Amino acid sequence: MPFLKTRPSQSGPIRLATPQRPFCEACGSDEFLVYEEFIPARVLAAGAAKPAEASYTCIECGQFSAHAVPDGWEPPGWFWYA
Ligand SMILES: [Zn+2]
């Protein structure tokens, strides 16, 4: 997997989103998560790969989170309506 080209002269924080499996740190579990959105990995017009993303809420503590998820991960029981 090719590394993203970064410009050293670029100022400001560079956010590197490391794909992580959805997990509620407050509860120490993923069993209470309800997935609200899932965007599969895709390739942008410029040829850059963008990892899959998911957003979810933990129904146990109400924590909402959204971030990139690892290749091949998808919400349990997920299926396409298309
Ligand atoms: Zn929780």
PDB file of the backbone (N, CA, C, O) and the ligand in Angstrom, with CONECT records:
HET     ZN  A 101       1
ATOM      1  N   MET A   1       0.854  -1.193   0.000  1.00  0.00           N
ATOM      2  CA  MET A   1       0.000   0.000   0.000  1.00  0.00           C
ATOM      3  C   MET A   1       0.887   1.239   0.000  1.00  0.00           C
ATOM      4  O   MET A   1       1.707   1.420   0.900  1.00  0.00           O
ATOM      5  N   PRO A   2       0.723   2.093  -1.009  1.00  0.00           N
ATOM      6  CA  PRO A   2       1.597   3.283  -1.124  1.00  0.00           C
ATOM      7  C   PRO A   2       1.324   4.277  -0.003  1.00  0.00           C
ATOM      8  O   PRO A   2       0.197   4.447   0.460  1.00  0.00           O
ATOM      9  N   PHE A   3       2.386   4.908   0.402  1.00  0.00           N
ATOM     10  CA  PHE A   3       2.241   5.907   1.458  1.00  0.00           C
ATOM     11  C   PHE A   3       1.747   7.216   0.858  1.00  0.00           C
ATOM     12  O   PHE A   3       2.058   7.550  -0.285  1.00  0.00           O
ATOM     13  N   LEU A   4       0.977   7.946   1.648  1.00  0.00           N
ATOM     14  CA  LEU A   4       0.521   9.249   1.189  1.00  0.00           C
ATOM     15  C   LEU A   4       1.706  10.198   1.109  1.00  0.00           C
ATOM     16  O   LEU A   4       2.579  10.197   1.976  1.00  0.00           O
ATOM     17  N   LYS A   5       1.725  10.998   0.066  1.00  0.00           N
ATOM     18  CA  LYS A   5       2.777  11.994  -0.049  1.00  0.00           C
ATOM     19  C   LYS A   5       2.429  13.170   0.855  1.00  0.00           C
ATOM     20  O   LYS A   5       1.328  13.717   0.797  1.00  0.00           O
ATOM     21  N   THR A   6       3.359  13.533   1.663  1.00  0.00           N
ATOM     22  CA  THR A   6       3.128  14.684   2.530  1.00  0.00           C
ATOM     23  C   THR A   6       4.119  15.770   2.191  1.00  0.00           C
ATOM     24  O   THR A   6       5.260  15.499   1.817  1.00  0.00           O
ATOM     25  N   ARG A   7       3.678  16.980   2.322  1.00  0.00           N
ATOM     26  CA  ARG A   7       4.555  18.110   2.058  1.00  0.00           C
ATOM     27  C   ARG A   7       5.094  18.633   3.386  1.00  0.00           C
ATOM     28  O   ARG A   7       4.330  19.109   4.227  1.00  0.00           O
ATOM     29  N   PRO A   8       6.411  18.546   3.573  1.00  0.00           N
ATOM     30  CA  PRO A   8       6.999  18.983   4.850  1.00  0.00           C
ATOM     31  C   PRO A   8       6.767  20.451   5.137  1.00  0.00           C
ATOM     32  O   PRO A   8       6.732  20.861   6.297  1.00  0.00           O
ATOM     33  N   SER A   9       6.606  21.253   4.082  1.00  0.00           N
ATOM     34  CA  SER A   9       6.441  22.686   4.293  1.00  0.00           C
ATOM     35  C   SER A   9       5.023  23.024   4.766  1.00  0.00           C
ATOM     36  O   SER A   9       4.750  24.139   5.211  1.00  0.00           O
ATOM     37  N   GLN A  10       4.142  22.050   4.659  1.00  0.00           N
ATOM     38  CA  GLN A  10       2.762  22.305   5.041  1.00  0.00           C
ATOM     39  C   GLN A  10       2.670  22.587   6.544  1.00  0.00           C
ATOM     40  O   GLN A  10       3.214  21.848   7.365  1.00  0.00           O
ATOM     41  N   SER A  11       1.988  23.644   6.873  1.00  0.00           N
ATOM     42  CA  SER A  11       1.856  23.984   8.281  1.00  0.00           C
ATOM     43  C   SER A  11       0.545  23.441   8.839  1.00  0.00           C
ATOM     44  O   SER A  11      -0.353  23.033   8.103  1.00  0.00           O
ATOM     45  N   GLY A  12       0.473  23.453  10.138  1.00  0.00           N
ATOM     46  CA  GLY A  12      -0.749  22.980  10.783  1.00  0.00           C
ATOM     47  C   GLY A  12      -0.664  21.502  11.070  1.00  0.00           C
ATOM     48  O   GLY A  12       0.180  20.788  10.528  1.00  0.00           O
ATOM     49  N   PRO A  13      -1.547  21.061  11.928  1.00  0.00           N
ATOM     50  CA  PRO A  13      -1.519  19.648  12.314  1.00  0.00           C
ATOM     51  C   PRO A  13      -1.924  18.752  11.142  1.00  0.00           C
ATOM     52  O   PRO A  13      -2.850  19.067  10.395  1.00  0.00           O
ATOM     53  N   ILE A  14      -1.230  17.657  10.998  1.00  0.00           N
ATOM     54  CA  ILE A  14      -1.585  16.674   9.975  1.00  0.00           C
ATOM     55  C   ILE A  14      -2.327  15.532  10.663  1.00  0.00           C
ATOM     56  O   ILE A  14      -1.785  14.833  11.520  1.00  0.00           O
ATOM     57  N   ARG A  15      -3.539  15.375  10.273  1.00  0.00           N
ATOM     58  CA  ARG A  15      -4.338  14.331  10.911  1.00  0.00           C
ATOM     59  C   ARG A  15      -4.185  13.024  10.143  1.00  0.00           C
ATOM     60  O   ARG A  15      -4.663  12.889   9.017  1.00  0.00           O
ATOM     61  N   LEU A  16      -3.526  12.090  10.757  1.00  0.00           N
ATOM     62  CA  LEU A  16      -3.416  10.769  10.158  1.00  0.00           C
ATOM     63  C   LEU A  16      -4.447   9.870  10.825  1.00  0.00           C
ATOM     64  O   LEU A  16      -4.305   9.491  11.987  1.00  0.00           O
ATOM     65  N   ALA A  17      -5.448   9.549  10.094  1.00  0.00           N
ATOM     66  CA  ALA A  17      -6.499   8.708  10.660  1.00  0.00           C
ATOM     67  C   ALA A  17      -6.080   7.250  10.544  1.00  0.00           C
ATOM     68  O   ALA A  17      -6.143   6.654   9.469  1.00  0.00           O
ATOM     69  N   THR A  18      -5.665   6.701  11.636  1.00  0.00           N
ATOM     70  CA  THR A  18      -5.334   5.286  11.643  1.00  0.00           C
ATOM     71  C   THR A  18      -6.626   4.491  11.765  1.00  0.00           C
ATOM     72  O   THR A  18      -7.369   4.639  12.736  1.00  0.00           O
ATOM     73  N   PRO A  19      -6.886   3.652  10.777  1.00  0.00           N
ATOM     74  CA  PRO A  19      -8.133   2.893  10.852  1.00  0.00           C
ATOM     75  C   PRO A  19      -8.186   2.024  12.099  1.00  0.00           C
ATOM     76  O   PRO A  19      -7.238   1.309  12.422  1.00  0.00           O
ATOM     77  N   GLN A  20      -9.294   2.101  12.780  1.00  0.00           N
ATOM     78  CA  GLN A  20      -9.467   1.302  13.987  1.00  0.00           C
ATOM     79  C   GLN A  20     -10.837   0.657  13.975  1.00  0.00           C
ATOM     80  O   GLN A  20     -11.799   1.208  13.440  1.00  0.00           O
ATOM     81  N   ARG A  21     -10.907  -0.503  14.565  1.00  0.00           N
ATOM     82  CA  ARG A  21     -12.203  -1.153  14.685  1.00  0.00           C
ATOM     83  C   ARG A  21     -13.060  -0.359  15.663  1.00  0.00           C
ATOM     84  O   ARG A  21     -12.566   0.107  16.690  1.00  0.00           O
ATOM     85  N   PRO A  22     -14.347  -0.206  15.347  1.00  0.00           N
ATOM     86  CA  PRO A  22     -15.236   0.474  16.281  1.00  0.00           C
ATOM     87  C   PRO A  22     -15.229  -0.212  17.641  1.00  0.00           C
ATOM     88  O   PRO A  22     -15.306  -1.436  17.740  1.00  0.00           O
ATOM     89  N   PHE A  23     -15.135   0.607  18.685  1.00  0.00           N
ATOM     90  CA  PHE A  23     -14.995   0.059  20.020  1.00  0.00           C
ATOM     91  C   PHE A  23     -15.346   1.173  21.000  1.00  0.00           C
ATOM     92  O   PHE A  23     -14.935   2.316  20.799  1.00  0.00           O
ATOM     93  N   CYS A  24     -16.081   0.870  22.034  1.00  0.00           N
ATOM     94  CA  CYS A  24     -16.372   1.865  23.051  1.00  0.00           C
ATOM     95  C   CYS A  24     -15.376   1.700  24.188  1.00  0.00           C
ATOM     96  O   CYS A  24     -15.392   0.711  24.922  1.00  0.00           O
ATOM     97  N   GLU A  25     -14.503   2.705  24.313  1.00  0.00           N
ATOM     98  CA  GLU A  25     -13.483   2.610  25.361  1.00  0.00           C
ATOM     99  C   GLU A  25     -14.100   2.771  26.741  1.00  0.00           C
ATOM    100  O   GLU A  25     -13.614   2.208  27.722  1.00  0.00           O
ATOM    101  N   ALA A  26     -15.176   3.547  26.804  1.00  0.00           N
ATOM    102  CA  ALA A  26     -15.824   3.752  28.103  1.00  0.00           C
ATOM    103  C   ALA A  26     -16.376   2.436  28.646  1.00  0.00           C
ATOM    104  O   ALA A  26     -16.285   2.160  29.842  1.00  0.00           O
ATOM    105  N   CYS A  27     -16.938   1.644  27.768  1.00  0.00           N
ATOM    106  CA  CYS A  27     -17.535   0.374  28.185  1.00  0.00           C
ATOM    107  C   CYS A  27     -16.546  -0.783  28.031  1.00  0.00           C
ATOM    108  O   CYS A  27     -16.767  -1.871  28.562  1.00  0.00           O
ATOM    109  N   GLY A  28     -15.460  -0.542  27.303  1.00  0.00           N
ATOM    110  CA  GLY A  28     -14.497  -1.603  27.060  1.00  0.00           C
ATOM    111  C   GLY A  28     -15.085  -2.728  26.227  1.00  0.00           C
ATOM    112  O   GLY A  28     -14.730  -3.896  26.392  1.00  0.00           O
ATOM    113  N   SER A  29     -15.981  -2.363  25.338  1.00  0.00           N
ATOM    114  CA  SER A  29     -16.687  -3.390  24.576  1.00  0.00           C
ATOM    115  C   SER A  29     -17.205  -2.813  23.265  1.00  0.00           C
ATOM    116  O   SER A  29     -17.338  -1.598  23.119  1.00  0.00           O
ATOM    117  N   ASP A  30     -17.494  -3.690  22.322  1.00  0.00           N
ATOM    118  CA  ASP A  30     -18.155  -3.239  21.096  1.00  0.00           C
ATOM    119  C   ASP A  30     -19.560  -3.818  20.987  1.00  0.00           C
ATOM    120  O   ASP A  30     -20.211  -3.700  19.949  1.00  0.00           O
ATOM    121  N   GLU A  31     -20.017  -4.438  22.059  1.00  0.00           N
ATOM    122  CA  GLU A  31     -21.289  -5.150  21.931  1.00  0.00           C
ATOM    123  C   GLU A  31     -22.519  -4.255  22.060  1.00  0.00           C
ATOM    124  O   GLU A  31     -23.639  -4.695  21.803  1.00  0.00           O
ATOM    125  N   PHE A  32     -22.310  -2.996  22.461  1.00  0.00           N
ATOM    126  CA  PHE A  32     -23.455  -2.099  22.594  1.00  0.00           C
ATOM    127  C   PHE A  32     -23.535  -1.090  21.449  1.00  0.00           C
ATOM    128  O   PHE A  32     -24.366  -0.183  21.467  1.00  0.00           O
ATOM    129  N   LEU A  33     -22.673  -1.258  20.466  1.00  0.00           N
ATOM    130  CA  LEU A  33     -22.606  -0.272  19.398  1.00  0.00           C
ATOM    131  C   LEU A  33     -23.745  -0.442  18.402  1.00  0.00           C
ATOM    132  O   LEU A  33     -24.093  -1.550  17.993  1.00  0.00           O
ATOM    133  N   VAL A  34     -24.304   0.695  18.034  1.00  0.00           N
ATOM    134  CA  VAL A  34     -25.302   0.728  16.971  1.00  0.00           C
ATOM    135  C   VAL A  34     -24.716   1.560  15.837  1.00  0.00           C
ATOM    136  O   VAL A  34     -24.370   2.727  16.028  1.00  0.00           O
ATOM    137  N   TYR A  35     -24.608   0.965  14.678  1.00  0.00           N
ATOM    138  CA  TYR A  35     -23.954   1.633  13.554  1.00  0.00           C
ATOM    139  C   TYR A  35     -24.951   2.508  12.818  1.00  0.00           C
ATOM    140  O   TYR A  35     -26.058   2.085  12.484  1.00  0.00           O
ATOM    141  N   GLU A  36     -24.527   3.738  12.575  1.00  0.00           N
ATOM    142  CA  GLU A  36     -25.410   4.704  11.933  1.00  0.00           C
ATOM    143  C   GLU A  36     -25.046   4.905  10.473  1.00  0.00           C
ATOM    144  O   GLU A  36     -25.904   5.152   9.626  1.00  0.00           O
ATOM    145  N   GLU A  37     -23.772   4.797  10.204  1.00  0.00           N
ATOM    146  CA  GLU A  37     -23.341   5.002   8.829  1.00  0.00           C
ATOM    147  C   GLU A  37     -22.109   4.166   8.575  1.00  0.00           C
ATOM    148  O   GLU A  37     -21.261   3.997   9.451  1.00  0.00           O
ATOM    149  N   PHE A  38     -22.021   3.645   7.365  1.00  0.00           N
ATOM    150  CA  PHE A  38     -20.831   2.893   6.975  1.00  0.00           C
ATOM    151  C   PHE A  38     -20.512   3.236   5.536  1.00  0.00           C
ATOM    152  O   PHE A  38     -21.336   3.058   4.638  1.00  0.00           O
ATOM    153  N   ILE A  39     -19.306   3.731   5.332  1.00  0.00           N
ATOM    154  CA  ILE A  39     -18.867   4.098   3.985  1.00  0.00           C
ATOM    155  C   ILE A  39     -17.707   3.186   3.619  1.00  0.00           C
ATOM    156  O   ILE A  39     -16.643   3.274   4.230  1.00  0.00           O
ATOM    157  N   PRO A  40     -17.887   2.323   2.644  1.00  0.00           N
ATOM    158  CA  PRO A  40     -16.802   1.401   2.274  1.00  0.00           C
ATOM    159  C   PRO A  40     -15.574   2.137   1.752  1.00  0.00           C
ATOM    160  O   PRO A  40     -15.661   3.287   1.321  1.00  0.00           O
ATOM    161  N   ALA A  41     -14.442   1.465   1.797  1.00  0.00           N
ATOM    162  CA  ALA A  41     -13.211   2.029   1.251  1.00  0.00           C
ATOM    163  C   ALA A  41     -13.416   2.368  -0.219  1.00  0.00           C
ATOM    164  O   ALA A  41     -14.115   1.657  -0.941  1.00  0.00           O
ATOM    165  N   ARG A  42     -12.810   3.445  -0.645  1.00  0.00           N
ATOM    166  CA  ARG A  42     -12.974   3.844  -2.026  1.00  0.00           C
ATOM    167  C   ARG A  42     -11.711   4.537  -2.513  1.00  0.00           C
ATOM    168  O   ARG A  42     -10.842   4.914  -1.726  1.00  0.00           O
ATOM    169  N   VAL A  43     -11.632   4.697  -3.834  1.00  0.00           N
ATOM    170  CA  VAL A  43     -10.491   5.378  -4.439  1.00  0.00           C
ATOM    171  C   VAL A  43     -10.971   6.717  -4.963  1.00  0.00           C
ATOM    172  O   VAL A  43     -11.926   6.793  -5.736  1.00  0.00           O
ATOM    173  N   LEU A  44     -10.306   7.756  -4.540  1.00  0.00           N
ATOM    174  CA  LEU A  44     -10.688   9.099  -4.964  1.00  0.00           C
ATOM    175  C   LEU A  44     -10.234   9.354  -6.391  1.00  0.00           C
ATOM    176  O   LEU A  44      -9.436   8.596  -6.942  1.00  0.00           O
ATOM    177  N   ALA A  45     -10.737  10.408  -6.976  1.00  0.00           N
ATOM    178  CA  ALA A  45     -10.426  10.749  -8.368  1.00  0.00           C
ATOM    179  C   ALA A  45      -8.922  10.908  -8.567  1.00  0.00           C
ATOM    180  O   ALA A  45      -8.397  10.558  -9.624  1.00  0.00           O
ATOM    181  N   ALA A  46      -8.234  11.428  -7.572  1.00  0.00           N
ATOM    182  CA  ALA A  46      -6.793  11.654  -7.685  1.00  0.00           C
ATOM    183  C   ALA A  46      -5.997  10.360  -7.553  1.00  0.00           C
ATOM    184  O   ALA A  46      -4.775  10.364  -7.697  1.00  0.00           O
ATOM    185  N   GLY A  47      -6.673   9.272  -7.285  1.00  0.00           N
ATOM    186  CA  GLY A  47      -5.993   7.994  -7.178  1.00  0.00           C
ATOM    187  C   GLY A  47      -5.630   7.632  -5.749  1.00  0.00           C
ATOM    188  O   GLY A  47      -5.067   6.566  -5.497  1.00  0.00           O
ATOM    189  N   ALA A  48      -5.950   8.512  -4.820  1.00  0.00           N
ATOM    190  CA  ALA A  48      -5.649   8.229  -3.417  1.00  0.00           C
ATOM    191  C   ALA A  48      -6.715   7.303  -2.834  1.00  0.00           C
ATOM    192  O   ALA A  48      -7.911   7.471  -3.072  1.00  0.00           O
ATOM    193  N   ALA A  49      -6.258   6.352  -2.086  1.00  0.00           N
ATOM    194  CA  ALA A  49      -7.193   5.430  -1.447  1.00  0.00           C
ATOM    195  C   ALA A  49      -7.713   6.050  -0.155  1.00  0.00           C
ATOM    196  O   ALA A  49      -6.956   6.643   0.614  1.00  0.00           O
ATOM    197  N   LYS A  50      -8.979   5.908   0.065  1.00  0.00           N
ATOM    198  CA  LYS A  50      -9.574   6.414   1.302  1.00  0.00           C
ATOM    199  C   LYS A  50     -10.151   5.224   2.050  1.00  0.00           C
ATOM    200  O   LYS A  50     -10.920   4.443   1.491  1.00  0.00           O
ATOM    201  N   PRO A  51      -9.779   5.089   3.309  1.00  0.00           N
ATOM    202  CA  PRO A  51     -10.254   3.915   4.046  1.00  0.00           C
ATOM    203  C   PRO A  51     -11.748   3.979   4.318  1.00  0.00           C
ATOM    204  O   PRO A  51     -12.364   5.043   4.259  1.00  0.00           O
ATOM    205  N   ALA A  52     -12.303   2.842   4.609  1.00  0.00           N
ATOM    206  CA  ALA A  52     -13.714   2.785   4.989  1.00  0.00           C
ATOM    207  C   ALA A  52     -13.924   3.564   6.276  1.00  0.00           C
ATOM    208  O   ALA A  52     -13.021   3.682   7.104  1.00  0.00           O
ATOM    209  N   GLU A  53     -15.127   4.093   6.430  1.00  0.00           N
ATOM    210  CA  GLU A  53     -15.449   4.852   7.631  1.00  0.00           C
ATOM    211  C   GLU A  53     -16.761   4.371   8.212  1.00  0.00           C
ATOM    212  O   GLU A  53     -17.658   3.922   7.498  1.00  0.00           O
ATOM    213  N   ALA A  54     -16.846   4.477   9.498  1.00  0.00           N
ATOM    214  CA  ALA A  54     -18.096   4.111  10.157  1.00  0.00           C
ATOM    215  C   ALA A  54     -18.398   5.128  11.243  1.00  0.00           C
ATOM    216  O   ALA A  54     -17.493   5.690  11.860  1.00  0.00           O
ATOM    217  N   SER A  55     -19.677   5.352  11.462  1.00  0.00           N
ATOM    218  CA  SER A  55     -20.087   6.156  12.608  1.00  0.00           C
ATOM    219  C   SER A  55     -21.066   5.318  13.415  1.00  0.00           C
ATOM    220  O   SER A  55     -21.860   4.551  12.871  1.00  0.00           O
ATOM    221  N   TYR A  56     -20.986   5.486  14.706  1.00  0.00           N
ATOM    222  CA  TYR A  56     -21.777   4.612  15.563  1.00  0.00           C
ATOM    223  C   TYR A  56     -21.995   5.242  16.933  1.00  0.00           C
ATOM    224  O   TYR A  56     -21.276   6.149  17.351  1.00  0.00           O
ATOM    225  N   THR A  57     -22.983   4.742  17.592  1.00  0.00           N
ATOM    226  CA  THR A  57     -23.296   5.187  18.944  1.00  0.00           C
ATOM    227  C   THR A  57     -23.308   3.977  19.859  1.00  0.00           C
ATOM    228  O   THR A  57     -23.779   2.901  19.487  1.00  0.00           O
ATOM    229  N   CYS A  58     -22.786   4.168  21.057  1.00  0.00           N
ATOM    230  CA  CYS A  58     -22.862   3.108  22.055  1.00  0.00           C
ATOM    231  C   CYS A  58     -24.151   3.321  22.849  1.00  0.00           C
ATOM    232  O   CYS A  58     -24.319   4.344  23.512  1.00  0.00           O
ATOM    233  N   ILE A  59     -25.035   2.370  22.776  1.00  0.00           N
ATOM    234  CA  ILE A  59     -26.323   2.542  23.450  1.00  0.00           C
ATOM    235  C   ILE A  59     -26.199   2.360  24.960  1.00  0.00           C
ATOM    236  O   ILE A  59     -27.127   2.669  25.707  1.00  0.00           O
ATOM    237  N   GLU A  60     -25.075   1.867  25.393  1.00  0.00           N
ATOM    238  CA  GLU A  60     -24.880   1.690  26.834  1.00  0.00           C
ATOM    239  C   GLU A  60     -24.554   3.025  27.510  1.00  0.00           C
ATOM    240  O   GLU A  60     -25.100   3.339  28.567  1.00  0.00           O
ATOM    241  N   CYS A  61     -23.662   3.807  26.896  1.00  0.00           N
ATOM    242  CA  CYS A  61     -23.233   5.054  27.533  1.00  0.00           C
ATOM    243  C   CYS A  61     -23.527   6.286  26.681  1.00  0.00           C
ATOM    244  O   CYS A  61     -23.308   7.411  27.128  1.00  0.00           O
ATOM    245  N   GLY A  62     -24.018   6.086  25.464  1.00  0.00           N
ATOM    246  CA  GLY A  62     -24.392   7.215  24.628  1.00  0.00           C
ATOM    247  C   GLY A  62     -23.246   7.851  23.862  1.00  0.00           C
ATOM    248  O   GLY A  62     -23.423   8.888  23.224  1.00  0.00           O
ATOM    249  N   GLN A  63     -22.082   7.239  23.921  1.00  0.00           N
ATOM    250  CA  GLN A  63     -20.909   7.776  23.243  1.00  0.00           C
ATOM    251  C   GLN A  63     -21.051   7.631  21.727  1.00  0.00           C
ATOM    252  O   GLN A  63     -21.304   6.540  21.216  1.00  0.00           O
ATOM    253  N   PHE A  64     -20.882   8.752  21.020  1.00  0.00           N
ATOM    254  CA  PHE A  64     -20.898   8.713  19.557  1.00  0.00           C
ATOM    255  C   PHE A  64     -19.476   8.791  19.048  1.00  0.00           C
ATOM    256  O   PHE A  64     -18.646   9.505  19.611  1.00  0.00           O
ATOM    257  N   SER A  65     -19.193   8.060  17.990  1.00  0.00           N
ATOM    258  CA  SER A  65     -17.868   8.108  17.408  1.00  0.00           C
ATOM    259  C   SER A  65     -17.955   7.869  15.916  1.00  0.00           C
ATOM    260  O   SER A  65     -18.863   7.194  15.432  1.00  0.00           O
ATOM    261  N   ALA A  66     -17.006   8.426  15.198  1.00  0.00           N
ATOM    262  CA  ALA A  66     -16.933   8.213  13.754  1.00  0.00           C
ATOM    263  C   ALA A  66     -15.476   8.290  13.339  1.00  0.00           C
ATOM    264  O   ALA A  66     -14.781   9.244  13.686  1.00  0.00           O
ATOM    265  N   HIS A  67     -15.014   7.308  12.611  1.00  0.00           N
ATOM    266  CA  HIS A  67     -13.617   7.297  12.193  1.00  0.00           C
ATOM    267  C   HIS A  67     -13.407   6.241  11.121  1.00  0.00           C
ATOM    268  O   HIS A  67     -14.312   5.485  10.769  1.00  0.00           O
ATOM    269  N   ALA A  68     -12.182   6.216  10.615  1.00  0.00           N
ATOM    270  CA  ALA A  68     -11.836   5.218   9.607  1.00  0.00           C
ATOM    271  C   ALA A  68     -11.746   3.833  10.250  1.00  0.00           C
ATOM    272  O   ALA A  68     -11.332   3.685  11.400  1.00  0.00           O
ATOM    273  N   VAL A  69     -12.134   2.853   9.493  1.00  0.00           N
ATOM    274  CA  VAL A  69     -12.077   1.473   9.982  1.00  0.00           C
ATOM    275  C   VAL A  69     -11.186   0.644   9.069  1.00  0.00           C
ATOM    276  O   VAL A  69     -10.988   1.005   7.908  1.00  0.00           O
ATOM    277  N   PRO A  70     -10.649  -0.457   9.573  1.00  0.00           N
ATOM    278  CA  PRO A  70      -9.690  -1.245   8.778  1.00  0.00           C
ATOM    279  C   PRO A  70     -10.321  -1.848   7.521  1.00  0.00           C
ATOM    280  O   PRO A  70     -11.533  -2.046   7.437  1.00  0.00           O
ATOM    281  N   ASP A  71      -9.453  -2.131   6.553  1.00  0.00           N
ATOM    282  CA  ASP A  71      -9.887  -2.833   5.348  1.00  0.00           C
ATOM    283  C   ASP A  71     -10.588  -4.123   5.718  1.00  0.00           C
ATOM    284  O   ASP A  71     -10.122  -4.883   6.567  1.00  0.00           O
ATOM    285  N   GLY A  72     -11.689  -4.351   5.083  1.00  0.00           N
ATOM    286  CA  GLY A  72     -12.370  -5.625   5.291  1.00  0.00           C
ATOM    287  C   GLY A  72     -13.345  -5.619   6.452  1.00  0.00           C
ATOM    288  O   GLY A  72     -14.153  -6.535   6.601  1.00  0.00           O
ATOM    289  N   TRP A  73     -13.265  -4.571   7.281  1.00  0.00           N
ATOM    290  CA  TRP A  73     -14.222  -4.512   8.389  1.00  0.00           C
ATOM    291  C   TRP A  73     -15.542  -3.979   7.877  1.00  0.00           C
ATOM    292  O   TRP A  73     -15.571  -3.061   7.058  1.00  0.00           O
ATOM    293  N   GLU A  74     -16.616  -4.540   8.348  1.00  0.00           N
ATOM    294  CA  GLU A  74     -17.916  -3.935   8.104  1.00  0.00           C
ATOM    295  C   GLU A  74     -18.810  -4.261   9.289  1.00  0.00           C
ATOM    296  O   GLU A  74     -18.568  -5.226  10.014  1.00  0.00           O
ATOM    297  N   PRO A  75     -19.841  -3.453   9.480  1.00  0.00           N
ATOM    298  CA  PRO A  75     -20.679  -3.673  10.658  1.00  0.00           C
ATOM    299  C   PRO A  75     -21.275  -5.074  10.659  1.00  0.00           C
ATOM    300  O   PRO A  75     -21.643  -5.593   9.605  1.00  0.00           O
ATOM    301  N   PRO A  76     -21.372  -5.681  11.822  1.00  0.00           N
ATOM    302  CA  PRO A  76     -21.969  -7.010  11.914  1.00  0.00           C
ATOM    303  C   PRO A  76     -23.389  -6.990  11.364  1.00  0.00           C
ATOM    304  O   PRO A  76     -24.192  -6.125  11.715  1.00  0.00           O
ATOM    305  N   GLY A  77     -23.682  -7.932  10.519  1.00  0.00           N
ATOM    306  CA  GLY A  77     -25.036  -8.006   9.965  1.00  0.00           C
ATOM    307  C   GLY A  77     -25.291  -7.000   8.861  1.00  0.00           C
ATOM    308  O   GLY A  77     -26.414  -6.853   8.381  1.00  0.00           O
ATOM    309  N   TRP A  78     -24.226  -6.307   8.464  1.00  0.00           N
ATOM    310  CA  TRP A  78     -24.380  -5.289   7.414  1.00  0.00           C
ATOM    311  C   TRP A  78     -24.690  -5.947   6.084  1.00  0.00           C
ATOM    312  O   TRP A  78     -24.102  -6.969   5.730  1.00  0.00           O
ATOM    313  N   PHE A  79     -25.618  -5.354   5.350  1.00  0.00           N
ATOM    314  CA  PHE A  79     -25.814  -5.801   3.978  1.00  0.00           C
ATOM    315  C   PHE A  79     -26.300  -4.628   3.149  1.00  0.00           C
ATOM    316  O   PHE A  79     -26.783  -3.624   3.673  1.00  0.00           O
ATOM    317  N   TRP A  80     -26.160  -4.778   1.862  1.00  0.00           N
ATOM    318  CA  TRP A  80     -26.477  -3.678   0.956  1.00  0.00           C
ATOM    319  C   TRP A  80     -27.910  -3.774   0.495  1.00  0.00           C
ATOM    320  O   TRP A  80     -28.406  -4.847   0.154  1.00  0.00           O
ATOM    321  N   TYR A  81     -28.554  -2.647   0.492  1.00  0.00           N
ATOM    322  CA  TYR A  81     -29.930  -2.606  -0.002  1.00  0.00           C
ATOM    323  C   TYR A  81     -29.960  -2.458  -1.520  1.00  0.00           C
ATOM    324  O   TYR A  81     -30.957  -2.791  -2.160  1.00  0.00           O
ATOM    325  N   ALA A  82     -28.884  -1.965  -2.085  1.00  0.00           N
ATOM    326  CA  ALA A  82     -28.889  -1.652  -3.518  1.00  0.00           C
ATOM    327  C   ALA A  82     -29.137  -2.898  -4.359  1.00  0.00           C
ATOM    328  O   ALA A  82     -29.174  -2.816  -5.587  1.00  0.00           O
TER     329      ALA A  82
HETATM  330 ZN    ZN A 101     -20.174   2.665  25.842  1.00  0.00          ZN2+
END
